[in-house]
Amino acid sequence: MRFLRRWLRVERPPGVALFPARTLEIPADAALVYDRCVSAIEDVLGGHVYQGDRTAGAIEAGFGLVNSERLRVTIENHGENASRVRIESRRGAISEQPHGSSYVDTLANVLESTKI
């Protein structure tokens, strides 16, 4: 694929952010953070968890049907009582540039503000 892009000289426009994302450090065990993420996605954001794997620390969630946004959350243990959470937004093809994601920001704010 990279060969074709170089050969065709296809350049990505400057300033295009493909996947709005945030990374957090949460002072809690990964299992507790996983439960809190699922709860926040369903109760606060009104989303649906399509795939969840507690042992791998992976969550796939979605919102709406048309031009829907999907969240991918990965949770990994990062020491004795600490976890690293990566929240990424995935969207369908849209003509305008994405300027962040309210779902990513809201989930990050809920995780940072809640005592776990």
PDB file as gemmi writes it, atoms N, CA and C in Angstrom:
CRYST1    1.000    1.000    1.000  90.00  90.00  90.00 P 1                      
ATOM      1  N   MET A   1       0.819  -1.182   0.000  1.00  0.00           N  
ATOM      2  CA  MET A   1       0.000   0.000   0.000  1.00  0.00           C  
ATOM      3  C   MET A   1       0.866   1.250   0.000  1.00  0.00           C  
ATOM      4  N   ARG A   2       1.903   1.232   0.798  1.00  0.00           N  
ATOM      5  CA  ARG A   2       2.791   2.383   0.860  1.00  0.00           C  
ATOM      6  C   ARG A   2       3.464   2.619  -0.498  1.00  0.00           C  
ATOM      7  N   PHE A   3       3.820   1.519  -1.156  1.00  0.00           N  
ATOM      8  CA  PHE A   3       4.431   1.620  -2.482  1.00  0.00           C  
ATOM      9  C   PHE A   3       3.489   2.340  -3.452  1.00  0.00           C  
ATOM     10  N   LEU A   4       2.216   1.949  -3.432  1.00  0.00           N  
ATOM     11  CA  LEU A   4       1.249   2.578  -4.339  1.00  0.00           C  
ATOM     12  C   LEU A   4       1.072   4.061  -4.058  1.00  0.00           C  
ATOM     13  N   ARG A   5       1.033   4.424  -2.781  1.00  0.00           N  
ATOM     14  CA  ARG A   5       0.880   5.848  -2.448  1.00  0.00           C  
ATOM     15  C   ARG A   5       2.083   6.648  -2.918  1.00  0.00           C  
ATOM     16  N   ARG A   6       3.271   6.094  -2.742  1.00  0.00           N  
ATOM     17  CA  ARG A   6       4.464   6.810  -3.223  1.00  0.00           C  
ATOM     18  C   ARG A   6       4.477   6.889  -4.742  1.00  0.00           C  
ATOM     19  N   TRP A   7       4.114   5.796  -5.394  1.00  0.00           N  
ATOM     20  CA  TRP A   7       4.126   5.748  -6.846  1.00  0.00           C  
ATOM     21  C   TRP A   7       3.083   6.693  -7.444  1.00  0.00           C  
ATOM     22  N   LEU A   8       1.903   6.749  -6.817  1.00  0.00           N  
ATOM     23  CA  LEU A   8       0.850   7.637  -7.307  1.00  0.00           C  
ATOM     24  C   LEU A   8       0.982   9.070  -6.787  1.00  0.00           C  
ATOM     25  N   ARG A   9       1.902   9.251  -5.849  1.00  0.00           N  
ATOM     26  CA  ARG A   9       2.142  10.543  -5.216  1.00  0.00           C  
ATOM     27  C   ARG A   9       0.873  11.101  -4.551  1.00  0.00           C  
ATOM     28  N   VAL A  10       0.198  10.224  -3.817  1.00  0.00           N  
ATOM     29  CA  VAL A  10      -0.993  10.623  -3.070  1.00  0.00           C  
ATOM     30  C   VAL A  10      -0.527  11.157  -1.723  1.00  0.00           C  
ATOM     31  N   GLU A  11      -0.837  12.383  -1.458  1.00  0.00           N  
ATOM     32  CA  GLU A  11      -0.427  13.015  -0.204  1.00  0.00           C  
ATOM     33  C   GLU A  11      -1.654  13.285   0.660  1.00  0.00           C  
ATOM     34  N   ARG A  12      -1.493  13.111   1.932  1.00  0.00           N  
ATOM     35  CA  ARG A  12      -2.553  13.453   2.869  1.00  0.00           C  
ATOM     36  C   ARG A  12      -2.512  14.958   3.097  1.00  0.00           C  
ATOM     37  N   PRO A  13      -3.662  15.634   3.052  1.00  0.00           N  
ATOM     38  CA  PRO A  13      -3.672  17.075   3.290  1.00  0.00           C  
ATOM     39  C   PRO A  13      -3.126  17.401   4.671  1.00  0.00           C  
ATOM     40  N   PRO A  14      -2.405  18.497   4.803  1.00  0.00           N  
ATOM     41  CA  PRO A  14      -1.846  18.855   6.116  1.00  0.00           C  
ATOM     42  C   PRO A  14      -2.971  19.184   7.102  1.00  0.00           C  
ATOM     43  N   GLY A  15      -2.743  18.815   8.338  1.00  0.00           N  
ATOM     44  CA  GLY A  15      -3.703  19.124   9.381  1.00  0.00           C  
ATOM     45  C   GLY A  15      -4.845  18.141   9.513  1.00  0.00           C  
ATOM     46  N   VAL A  16      -4.826  17.052   8.767  1.00  0.00           N  
ATOM     47  CA  VAL A  16      -5.900  16.072   8.867  1.00  0.00           C  
ATOM     48  C   VAL A  16      -5.609  15.136  10.036  1.00  0.00           C  
ATOM     49  N   ALA A  17      -6.517  15.085  10.967  1.00  0.00           N  
ATOM     50  CA  ALA A  17      -6.399  14.159  12.090  1.00  0.00           C  
ATOM     51  C   ALA A  17      -7.313  12.985  11.806  1.00  0.00           C  
ATOM     52  N   LEU A  18      -6.742  11.824  11.576  1.00  0.00           N  
ATOM     53  CA  LEU A  18      -7.554  10.681  11.197  1.00  0.00           C  
ATOM     54  C   LEU A  18      -8.352  10.112  12.352  1.00  0.00           C  
ATOM     55  N   PHE A  19      -7.743   9.982  13.495  1.00  0.00           N  
ATOM     56  CA  PHE A  19      -8.415   9.374  14.626  1.00  0.00           C  
ATOM     57  C   PHE A  19      -8.198  10.222  15.871  1.00  0.00           C  
ATOM     58  N   PRO A  20      -9.196  11.012  16.278  1.00  0.00           N  
ATOM     59  CA  PRO A  20      -9.051  11.732  17.547  1.00  0.00           C  
ATOM     60  C   PRO A  20      -8.867  10.723  18.675  1.00  0.00           C  
ATOM     61  N   ALA A  21      -7.900  10.975  19.557  1.00  0.00           N  
ATOM     62  CA  ALA A  21      -7.597  10.011  20.617  1.00  0.00           C  
ATOM     63  C   ALA A  21      -7.048  10.714  21.844  1.00  0.00           C  
ATOM     64  N   ARG A  22      -7.128  10.026  22.981  1.00  0.00           N  
ATOM     65  CA  ARG A  22      -6.521  10.496  24.229  1.00  0.00           C  
ATOM     66  C   ARG A  22      -5.971   9.292  24.989  1.00  0.00           C  
ATOM     67  N   THR A  23      -4.901   9.519  25.710  1.00  0.00           N  
ATOM     68  CA  THR A  23      -4.300   8.498  26.563  1.00  0.00           C  
ATOM     69  C   THR A  23      -4.315   9.005  27.993  1.00  0.00           C  
ATOM     70  N   LEU A  24      -4.770   8.162  28.916  1.00  0.00           N  
ATOM     71  CA  LEU A  24      -4.893   8.540  30.323  1.00  0.00           C  
ATOM     72  C   LEU A  24      -4.132   7.579  31.213  1.00  0.00           C  
ATOM     73  N   GLU A  25      -3.693   8.071  32.339  1.00  0.00           N  
ATOM     74  CA  GLU A  25      -3.118   7.246  33.398  1.00  0.00           C  
ATOM     75  C   GLU A  25      -4.114   7.279  34.552  1.00  0.00           C  
ATOM     76  N   ILE A  26      -4.683   6.129  34.904  1.00  0.00           N  
ATOM     77  CA  ILE A  26      -5.693   6.038  35.956  1.00  0.00           C  
ATOM     78  C   ILE A  26      -5.115   5.240  37.117  1.00  0.00           C  
ATOM     79  N   PRO A  27      -5.182   5.782  38.344  1.00  0.00           N  
ATOM     80  CA  PRO A  27      -4.636   5.062  39.502  1.00  0.00           C  
ATOM     81  C   PRO A  27      -5.599   3.995  40.020  1.00  0.00           C  
ATOM     82  N   ALA A  28      -5.799   2.939  39.233  1.00  0.00           N  
ATOM     83  CA  ALA A  28      -6.673   1.834  39.634  1.00  0.00           C  
ATOM     84  C   ALA A  28      -6.301   0.598  38.832  1.00  0.00           C  
ATOM     85  N   ASP A  29      -6.766  -0.539  39.309  1.00  0.00           N  
ATOM     86  CA  ASP A  29      -6.532  -1.813  38.645  1.00  0.00           C  
ATOM     87  C   ASP A  29      -7.265  -1.847  37.304  1.00  0.00           C  
ATOM     88  N   ALA A  30      -6.696  -2.553  36.323  1.00  0.00           N  
ATOM     89  CA  ALA A  30      -7.261  -2.598  34.968  1.00  0.00           C  
ATOM     90  C   ALA A  30      -8.667  -3.182  34.951  1.00  0.00           C  
ATOM     91  N   ALA A  31      -8.971  -4.155  35.794  1.00  0.00           N  
ATOM     92  CA  ALA A  31     -10.310  -4.748  35.826  1.00  0.00           C  
ATOM     93  C   ALA A  31     -11.350  -3.723  36.271  1.00  0.00           C  
ATOM     94  N   LEU A  32     -11.025  -2.912  37.266  1.00  0.00           N  
ATOM     95  CA  LEU A  32     -11.943  -1.868  37.716  1.00  0.00           C  
ATOM     96  C   LEU A  32     -12.123  -0.786  36.650  1.00  0.00           C  
ATOM     97  N   VAL A  33     -11.048  -0.435  35.982  1.00  0.00           N  
ATOM     98  CA  VAL A  33     -11.123   0.574  34.922  1.00  0.00           C  
ATOM     99  C   VAL A  33     -11.959   0.052  33.759  1.00  0.00           C  
ATOM    100  N   TYR A  34     -11.817  -1.231  33.436  1.00  0.00           N  
ATOM    101  CA  TYR A  34     -12.618  -1.839  32.376  1.00  0.00           C  
ATOM    102  C   TYR A  34     -14.108  -1.717  32.700  1.00  0.00           C  
ATOM    103  N   ASP A  35     -14.491  -2.093  33.924  1.00  0.00           N  
ATOM    104  CA  ASP A  35     -15.894  -2.009  34.334  1.00  0.00           C  
ATOM    105  C   ASP A  35     -16.395  -0.565  34.273  1.00  0.00           C  
ATOM    106  N   ARG A  36     -15.568   0.369  34.699  1.00  0.00           N  
ATOM    107  CA  ARG A  36     -15.960   1.784  34.689  1.00  0.00           C  
ATOM    108  C   ARG A  36     -16.129   2.293  33.261  1.00  0.00           C  
ATOM    109  N   CYS A  37     -15.274   1.856  32.347  1.00  0.00           N  
ATOM    110  CA  CYS A  37     -15.385   2.258  30.934  1.00  0.00           C  
ATOM    111  C   CYS A  37     -16.687   1.755  30.321  1.00  0.00           C  
ATOM    112  N   VAL A  38     -17.006   0.478  30.542  1.00  0.00           N  
ATOM    113  CA  VAL A  38     -18.234  -0.092  29.997  1.00  0.00           C  
ATOM    114  C   VAL A  38     -19.449   0.641  30.570  1.00  0.00           C  
ATOM    115  N   SER A  39     -19.429   0.883  31.866  1.00  0.00           N  
ATOM    116  CA  SER A  39     -20.534   1.588  32.510  1.00  0.00           C  
ATOM    117  C   SER A  39     -20.687   3.006  31.958  1.00  0.00           C  
ATOM    118  N   ALA A  40     -19.589   3.712  31.784  1.00  0.00           N  
ATOM    119  CA  ALA A  40     -19.638   5.086  31.268  1.00  0.00           C  
ATOM    120  C   ALA A  40     -20.117   5.126  29.822  1.00  0.00           C  
ATOM    121  N   ILE A  41     -19.671   4.181  29.016  1.00  0.00           N  
ATOM    122  CA  ILE A  41     -20.093   4.143  27.606  1.00  0.00           C  
ATOM    123  C   ILE A  41     -21.599   3.919  27.518  1.00  0.00           C  
ATOM    124  N   GLU A  42     -22.112   2.984  28.302  1.00  0.00           N  
ATOM    125  CA  GLU A  42     -23.530   2.649  28.214  1.00  0.00           C  
ATOM    126  C   GLU A  42     -24.421   3.647  28.948  1.00  0.00           C  
ATOM    127  N   ASP A  43     -24.028   4.064  30.151  1.00  0.00           N  
ATOM    128  CA  ASP A  43     -24.900   4.903  30.978  1.00  0.00           C  
ATOM    129  C   ASP A  43     -24.746   6.396  30.719  1.00  0.00           C  
ATOM    130  N   VAL A  44     -23.537   6.856  30.535  1.00  0.00           N  
ATOM    131  CA  VAL A  44     -23.299   8.295  30.360  1.00  0.00           C  
ATOM    132  C   VAL A  44     -23.379   8.698  28.888  1.00  0.00           C  
ATOM    133  N   LEU A  45     -22.704   7.948  28.021  1.00  0.00           N  
ATOM    134  CA  LEU A  45     -22.652   8.309  26.604  1.00  0.00           C  
ATOM    135  C   LEU A  45     -23.811   7.745  25.791  1.00  0.00           C  
ATOM    136  N   GLY A  46     -24.518   6.755  26.304  1.00  0.00           N  
ATOM    137  CA  GLY A  46     -25.635   6.156  25.586  1.00  0.00           C  
ATOM    138  C   GLY A  46     -25.206   5.295  24.417  1.00  0.00           C  
ATOM    139  N   GLY A  47     -24.024   4.725  24.499  1.00  0.00           N  
ATOM    140  CA  GLY A  47     -23.503   3.882  23.424  1.00  0.00           C  
ATOM    141  C   GLY A  47     -23.801   2.416  23.659  1.00  0.00           C  
ATOM    142  N   HIS A  48     -23.357   1.606  22.710  1.00  0.00           N  
ATOM    143  CA  HIS A  48     -23.530   0.163  22.791  1.00  0.00           C  
ATOM    144  C   HIS A  48     -22.168  -0.502  22.646  1.00  0.00           C  
ATOM    145  N   VAL A  49     -21.826  -1.360  23.591  1.00  0.00           N  
ATOM    146  CA  VAL A  49     -20.563  -2.090  23.526  1.00  0.00           C  
ATOM    147  C   VAL A  49     -20.759  -3.289  22.609  1.00  0.00           C  
ATOM    148  N   TYR A  50     -20.103  -3.253  21.445  1.00  0.00           N  
ATOM    149  CA  TYR A  50     -20.216  -4.334  20.470  1.00  0.00           C  
ATOM    150  C   TYR A  50     -19.309  -5.508  20.820  1.00  0.00           C  
ATOM    151  N   GLN A  51     -18.097  -5.194  21.228  1.00  0.00           N  
ATOM    152  CA  GLN A  51     -17.139  -6.232  21.596  1.00  0.00           C  
ATOM    153  C   GLN A  51     -16.429  -5.800  22.861  1.00  0.00           C  
ATOM    154  N   GLY A  52     -16.285  -6.728  23.766  1.00  0.00           N  
ATOM    155  CA  GLY A  52     -15.561  -6.452  24.992  1.00  0.00           C  
ATOM    156  C   GLY A  52     -14.763  -7.672  25.400  1.00  0.00           C  
ATOM    157  N   ASP A  53     -13.488  -7.479  25.667  1.00  0.00           N  
ATOM    158  CA  ASP A  53     -12.621  -8.569  26.099  1.00  0.00           C  
ATOM    159  C   ASP A  53     -11.882  -8.116  27.347  1.00  0.00           C  
ATOM    160  N   ARG A  54     -12.361  -8.573  28.494  1.00  0.00           N  
ATOM    161  CA  ARG A  54     -11.786  -8.139  29.767  1.00  0.00           C  
ATOM    162  C   ARG A  54     -10.321  -8.551  29.901  1.00  0.00           C  
ATOM    163  N   THR A  55      -9.972  -9.772  29.466  1.00  0.00           N  
ATOM    164  CA  THR A  55      -8.593 -10.238  29.637  1.00  0.00           C  
ATOM    165  C   THR A  55      -7.621  -9.465  28.750  1.00  0.00           C  
ATOM    166  N   ALA A  56      -8.053  -9.089  27.555  1.00  0.00           N  
ATOM    167  CA  ALA A  56      -7.190  -8.298  26.664  1.00  0.00           C  
ATOM    168  C   ALA A  56      -7.292  -6.805  26.956  1.00  0.00           C  
ATOM    169  N   GLY A  57      -8.308  -6.402  27.716  1.00  0.00           N  
ATOM    170  CA  GLY A  57      -8.499  -4.988  28.021  1.00  0.00           C  
ATOM    171  C   GLY A  57      -8.921  -4.187  26.802  1.00  0.00           C  
ATOM    172  N   ALA A  58      -9.817  -4.759  25.995  1.00  0.00           N  
ATOM    173  CA  ALA A  58     -10.237  -4.094  24.765  1.00  0.00           C  
ATOM    174  C   ALA A  58     -11.748  -3.943  24.730  1.00  0.00           C  
ATOM    175  N   ILE A  59     -12.198  -2.757  24.304  1.00  0.00           N  
ATOM    176  CA  ILE A  59     -13.620  -2.460  24.186  1.00  0.00           C  
ATOM    177  C   ILE A  59     -13.851  -1.790  22.839  1.00  0.00           C  
ATOM    178  N   GLU A  60     -14.878  -2.249  22.120  1.00  0.00           N  
ATOM    179  CA  GLU A  60     -15.335  -1.602  20.879  1.00  0.00           C  
ATOM    180  C   GLU A  60     -16.776  -1.184  21.123  1.00  0.00           C  
ATOM    181  N   ALA A  61     -17.069   0.094  20.946  1.00  0.00           N  
ATOM    182  CA  ALA A  61     -18.418   0.604  21.179  1.00  0.00           C  
ATOM    183  C   ALA A  61     -18.829   1.502  20.030  1.00  0.00           C  
ATOM    184  N   GLY A  62     -20.139   1.678  19.869  1.00  0.00           N  
ATOM    185  CA  GLY A  62     -20.637   2.515  18.787  1.00  0.00           C  
ATOM    186  C   GLY A  62     -21.810   3.360  19.229  1.00  0.00           C  
ATOM    187  N   PHE A  63     -22.105   4.385  18.430  1.00  0.00           N  
ATOM    188  CA  PHE A  63     -23.167   5.337  18.714  1.00  0.00           C  
ATOM    189  C   PHE A  63     -23.910   5.619  17.420  1.00  0.00           C  
ATOM    190  N   GLY A  64     -25.213   5.391  17.385  1.00  0.00           N  
ATOM    191  CA  GLY A  64     -26.020   5.730  16.225  1.00  0.00           C  
ATOM    192  C   GLY A  64     -25.849   4.768  15.068  1.00  0.00           C  
ATOM    193  N   LEU A  65     -26.619   5.034  14.003  1.00  0.00           N  
ATOM    194  CA  LEU A  65     -26.591   4.171  12.834  1.00  0.00           C  
ATOM    195  C   LEU A  65     -25.979   4.845  11.615  1.00  0.00           C  
ATOM    196  N   VAL A  66     -26.374   6.080  11.322  1.00  0.00           N  
ATOM    197  CA  VAL A  66     -25.917   6.777  10.126  1.00  0.00           C  
ATOM    198  C   VAL A  66     -24.766   7.709  10.506  1.00  0.00           C  
ATOM    199  N   ASN A  67     -23.675   7.636   9.753  1.00  0.00           N  
ATOM    200  CA  ASN A  67     -22.469   8.416  10.059  1.00  0.00           C  
ATOM    201  C   ASN A  67     -22.056   8.217  11.511  1.00  0.00           C  
ATOM    202  N   SER A  68     -22.136   6.990  11.967  1.00  0.00           N  
ATOM    203  CA  SER A  68     -21.898   6.709  13.378  1.00  0.00           C  
ATOM    204  C   SER A  68     -20.416   6.787  13.712  1.00  0.00           C  
ATOM    205  N   GLU A  69     -20.178   7.025  14.954  1.00  0.00           N  
ATOM    206  CA  GLU A  69     -18.817   7.067  15.482  1.00  0.00           C  
ATOM    207  C   GLU A  69     -18.621   5.835  16.343  1.00  0.00           C  
ATOM    208  N   ARG A  70     -17.437   5.261  16.277  1.00  0.00           N  
ATOM    209  CA  ARG A  70     -17.097   4.103  17.085  1.00  0.00           C  
ATOM    210  C   ARG A  70     -15.919   4.466  17.981  1.00  0.00           C  
ATOM    211  N   LEU A  71     -15.924   3.906  19.170  1.00  0.00           N  
ATOM    212  CA  LEU A  71     -14.808   4.084  20.093  1.00  0.00           C  
ATOM    213  C   LEU A  71     -14.086   2.765  20.257  1.00  0.00           C  
ATOM    214  N   ARG A  72     -12.775   2.849  20.272  1.00  0.00           N  
ATOM    215  CA  ARG A  72     -11.929   1.709  20.609  1.00  0.00           C  
ATOM    216  C   ARG A  72     -11.165   2.102  21.865  1.00  0.00           C  
ATOM    217  N   VAL A  73     -11.345   1.321  22.920  1.00  0.00           N  
ATOM    218  CA  VAL A  73     -10.685   1.584  24.194  1.00  0.00           C  
ATOM    219  C   VAL A  73      -9.778   0.413  24.504  1.00  0.00           C  
ATOM    220  N   THR A  74      -8.513   0.700  24.802  1.00  0.00           N  
ATOM    221  CA  THR A  74      -7.588  -0.341  25.235  1.00  0.00           C  
ATOM    222  C   THR A  74      -7.083   0.018  26.633  1.00  0.00           C  
ATOM    223  N   ILE A  75      -7.058  -0.972  27.490  1.00  0.00           N  
ATOM    224  CA  ILE A  75      -6.662  -0.778  28.883  1.00  0.00           C  
ATOM    225  C   ILE A  75      -5.534  -1.748  29.182  1.00  0.00           C  
ATOM    226  N   GLU A  76      -4.452  -1.235  29.723  1.00  0.00           N  
ATOM    227  CA  GLU A  76      -3.335  -2.108  30.094  1.00  0.00           C  
ATOM    228  C   GLU A  76      -2.837  -1.766  31.491  1.00  0.00           C  
ATOM    229  N   ASN A  77      -2.440  -2.821  32.225  1.00  0.00           N  
ATOM    230  CA  ASN A  77      -1.843  -2.604  33.536  1.00  0.00           C  
ATOM    231  C   ASN A  77      -0.551  -1.838  33.370  1.00  0.00           C  
ATOM    232  N   HIS A  78      -0.370  -0.873  34.229  1.00  0.00           N  
ATOM    233  CA  HIS A  78       0.830  -0.048  34.145  1.00  0.00           C  
ATOM    234  C   HIS A  78       1.433   0.116  35.540  1.00  0.00           C  
ATOM    235  N   GLY A  79       1.747  -1.035  36.140  1.00  0.00           N  
ATOM    236  CA  GLY A  79       2.310  -0.990  37.478  1.00  0.00           C  
ATOM    237  C   GLY A  79       1.346  -1.565  38.495  1.00  0.00           C  
ATOM    238  N   GLU A  80       1.677  -1.409  39.790  1.00  0.00           N  
ATOM    239  CA  GLU A  80       0.897  -2.011  40.865  1.00  0.00           C  
ATOM    240  C   GLU A  80      -0.533  -1.493  40.872  1.00  0.00           C  
ATOM    241  N   ASN A  81      -0.973  -0.468  41.081  1.00  0.00           N  
ATOM    242  CA  ASN A  81      -2.369  -0.038  41.057  1.00  0.00           C  
ATOM    243  C   ASN A  81      -2.538   1.083  40.049  1.00  0.00           C  
ATOM    244  N   ALA A  82      -2.106   0.857  38.831  1.00  0.00           N  
ATOM    245  CA  ALA A  82      -2.208   1.887  37.795  1.00  0.00           C  
ATOM    246  C   ALA A  82      -2.538   1.239  36.456  1.00  0.00           C  
ATOM    247  N   SER A  83      -3.274   1.980  35.654  1.00  0.00           N  
ATOM    248  CA  SER A  83      -3.661   1.500  34.326  1.00  0.00           C  
ATOM    249  C   SER A  83      -3.479   2.620  33.314  1.00  0.00           C  
ATOM    250  N   ARG A  84      -3.147   2.234  32.109  1.00  0.00           N  
ATOM    251  CA  ARG A  84      -3.066   3.183  30.997  1.00  0.00           C  
ATOM    252  C   ARG A  84      -4.247   2.900  30.080  1.00  0.00           C  
ATOM    253  N   VAL A  85      -5.014   3.944  29.776  1.00  0.00           N  
ATOM    254  CA  VAL A  85      -6.214   3.826  28.949  1.00  0.00           C  
ATOM    255  C   VAL A  85      -6.009   4.640  27.687  1.00  0.00           C  
ATOM    256  N   ARG A  86      -6.237   4.007  26.556  1.00  0.00           N  
ATOM    257  CA  ARG A  86      -6.155   4.674  25.250  1.00  0.00           C  
ATOM    258  C   ARG A  86      -7.548   4.668  24.641  1.00  0.00           C  
ATOM    259  N   ILE A  87      -8.096   5.850  24.365  1.00  0.00           N  
ATOM    260  CA  ILE A  87      -9.431   5.994  23.787  1.00  0.00           C  
ATOM    261  C   ILE A  87      -9.266   6.571  22.390  1.00  0.00           C  
ATOM    262  N   GLU A  88      -9.744   5.846  21.379  1.00  0.00           N  
ATOM    263  CA  GLU A  88      -9.657   6.296  19.981  1.00  0.00           C  
ATOM    264  C   GLU A  88     -11.034   6.357  19.368  1.00  0.00           C  
ATOM    265  N   SER A  89     -11.260   7.361  18.552  1.00  0.00           N  
ATOM    266  CA  SER A  89     -12.507   7.493  17.824  1.00  0.00           C  
ATOM    267  C   SER A  89     -12.303   7.032  16.392  1.00  0.00           C  
ATOM    268  N   ARG A  90     -13.262   6.273  15.891  1.00  0.00           N  
ATOM    269  CA  ARG A  90     -13.250   5.844  14.489  1.00  0.00           C  
ATOM    270  C   ARG A  90     -14.551   6.302  13.868  1.00  0.00           C  
ATOM    271  N   ARG A  91     -14.448   6.987  12.748  1.00  0.00           N  
ATOM    272  CA  ARG A  91     -15.639   7.479  12.056  1.00  0.00           C  
ATOM    273  C   ARG A  91     -15.668   6.950  10.652  1.00  0.00           C  
ATOM    274  N   GLY A  92     -16.852   6.995  10.064  1.00  0.00           N  
ATOM    275  CA  GLY A  92     -16.975   6.672   8.655  1.00  0.00           C  
ATOM    276  C   GLY A  92     -16.378   7.800   7.827  1.00  0.00           C  
ATOM    277  N   ALA A  93     -16.381   7.633   6.540  1.00  0.00           N  
ATOM    278  CA  ALA A  93     -15.831   8.653   5.648  1.00  0.00           C  
ATOM    279  C   ALA A  93     -16.718   9.896   5.675  1.00  0.00           C  
ATOM    280  N   ILE A  94     -16.106  11.035   6.003  1.00  0.00           N  
ATOM    281  CA  ILE A  94     -16.825  12.304   5.990  1.00  0.00           C  
ATOM    282  C   ILE A  94     -16.003  13.311   5.209  1.00  0.00           C  
ATOM    283  N   SER A  95     -16.679  14.308   4.657  1.00  0.00           N  
ATOM    284  CA  SER A  95     -15.982  15.260   3.799  1.00  0.00           C  
ATOM    285  C   SER A  95     -15.224  16.311   4.580  1.00  0.00           C  
ATOM    286  N   GLU A  96     -15.667  16.641   5.778  1.00  0.00           N  
ATOM    287  CA  GLU A  96     -14.975  17.665   6.550  1.00  0.00           C  
ATOM    288  C   GLU A  96     -13.928  17.049   7.477  1.00  0.00           C  
ATOM    289  N   GLN A  97     -12.991  17.874   7.893  1.00  0.00           N  
ATOM    290  CA  GLN A  97     -11.934  17.397   8.778  1.00  0.00           C  
ATOM    291  C   GLN A  97     -12.486  17.182  10.184  1.00  0.00           C  
ATOM    292  N   PRO A  98     -12.146  16.067  10.815  1.00  0.00           N  
ATOM    293  CA  PRO A  98     -12.577  15.872  12.200  1.00  0.00           C  
ATOM    294  C   PRO A  98     -11.803  16.803  13.131  1.00  0.00           C  
ATOM    295  N   HIS A  99     -12.507  17.431  14.049  1.00  0.00           N  
ATOM    296  CA  HIS A  99     -11.875  18.359  14.992  1.00  0.00           C  
ATOM    297  C   HIS A  99     -11.963  17.824  16.413  1.00  0.00           C  
ATOM    298  N   GLY A 100     -11.682  16.578  16.588  1.00  0.00           N  
ATOM    299  CA  GLY A 100     -11.788  15.975  17.902  1.00  0.00           C  
ATOM    300  C   GLY A 100     -13.069  15.179  18.008  1.00  0.00           C  
ATOM    301  N   SER A 101     -13.311  14.643  19.170  1.00  0.00           N  
ATOM    302  CA  SER A 101     -14.489  13.811  19.386  1.00  0.00           C  
ATOM    303  C   SER A 101     -15.066  14.112  20.761  1.00  0.00           C  
ATOM    304  N   SER A 102     -16.339  14.451  20.791  1.00  0.00           N  
ATOM    305  CA  SER A 102     -16.989  14.703  22.077  1.00  0.00           C  
ATOM    306  C   SER A 102     -17.098  13.413  22.891  1.00  0.00           C  
ATOM    307  N   TYR A 103     -17.215  12.264  22.213  1.00  0.00           N  
ATOM    308  CA  TYR A 103     -17.283  10.989  22.919  1.00  0.00           C  
ATOM    309  C   TYR A 103     -15.957  10.680  23.614  1.00  0.00           C  
ATOM    310  N   VAL A 104     -14.852  10.904  22.932  1.00  0.00           N  
ATOM    311  CA  VAL A 104     -13.529  10.664  23.524  1.00  0.00           C  
ATOM    312  C   VAL A 104     -13.331  11.588  24.718  1.00  0.00           C  
ATOM    313  N   ASP A 105     -13.644  12.870  24.546  1.00  0.00           N  
ATOM    314  CA  ASP A 105     -13.449  13.833  25.629  1.00  0.00           C  
ATOM    315  C   ASP A 105     -14.339  13.531  26.834  1.00  0.00           C  
ATOM    316  N   THR A 106     -15.592  13.182  26.590  1.00  0.00           N  
ATOM    317  CA  THR A 106     -16.518  12.899  27.689  1.00  0.00           C  
ATOM    318  C   THR A 106     -16.104  11.640  28.445  1.00  0.00           C  
ATOM    319  N   LEU A 107     -15.735  10.585  27.728  1.00  0.00           N  
ATOM    320  CA  LEU A 107     -15.296   9.363  28.396  1.00  0.00           C  
ATOM    321  C   LEU A 107     -14.028   9.617  29.210  1.00  0.00           C  
ATOM    322  N   ALA A 108     -13.095  10.373  28.653  1.00  0.00           N  
ATOM    323  CA  ALA A 108     -11.871  10.701  29.396  1.00  0.00           C  
ATOM    324  C   ALA A 108     -12.188  11.517  30.647  1.00  0.00           C  
ATOM    325  N   ASN A 109     -13.098  12.482  30.541  1.00  0.00           N  
ATOM    326  CA  ASN A 109     -13.463  13.292  31.700  1.00  0.00           C  
ATOM    327  C   ASN A 109     -14.145  12.456  32.773  1.00  0.00           C  
ATOM    328  N   VAL A 110     -15.000  11.521  32.364  1.00  0.00           N  
ATOM    329  CA  VAL A 110     -15.673  10.649  33.352  1.00  0.00           C  
ATOM    330  C   VAL A 110     -14.643   9.779  34.066  1.00  0.00           C  
ATOM    331  N   LEU A 111     -13.708   9.203  33.319  1.00  0.00           N  
ATOM    332  CA  LEU A 111     -12.708   8.340  33.943  1.00  0.00           C  
ATOM    333  C   LEU A 111     -11.783   9.117  34.878  1.00  0.00           C  
ATOM    334  N   GLU A 112     -11.427  10.333  34.503  1.00  0.00           N  
ATOM    335  CA  GLU A 112     -10.528  11.138  35.340  1.00  0.00           C  
ATOM    336  C   GLU A 112     -11.226  11.684  36.574  1.00  0.00           C  
ATOM    337  N   SER A 113     -12.524  11.953  36.476  1.00  0.00           N  
ATOM    338  CA  SER A 113     -13.216  12.598  37.606  1.00  0.00           C  
ATOM    339  C   SER A 113     -13.820  11.613  38.598  1.00  0.00           C  
ATOM    340  N   THR A 114     -13.927  10.358  38.224  1.00  0.00           N  
ATOM    341  CA  THR A 114     -14.572   9.360  39.088  1.00  0.00           C  
ATOM    342  C   THR A 114     -13.546   8.655  39.952  1.00  0.00           C  
ATOM    343  N   LYS A 115     -13.870   8.565  41.227  1.00  0.00           N  
ATOM    344  CA  LYS A 115     -13.035   7.775  42.138  1.00  0.00           C  
ATOM    345  C   LYS A 115     -13.319   6.305  41.879  1.00  0.00           C  
ATOM    346  N   ILE A 116     -12.274   5.565  41.547  1.00  0.00           N  
ATOM    347  CA  ILE A 116     -12.454   4.134  41.259  1.00  0.00           C  
ATOM    348  C   ILE A 116     -11.920   3.330  42.429  1.00  0.00           C  
TER     349      ILE A 116                                                      
END                                                                             
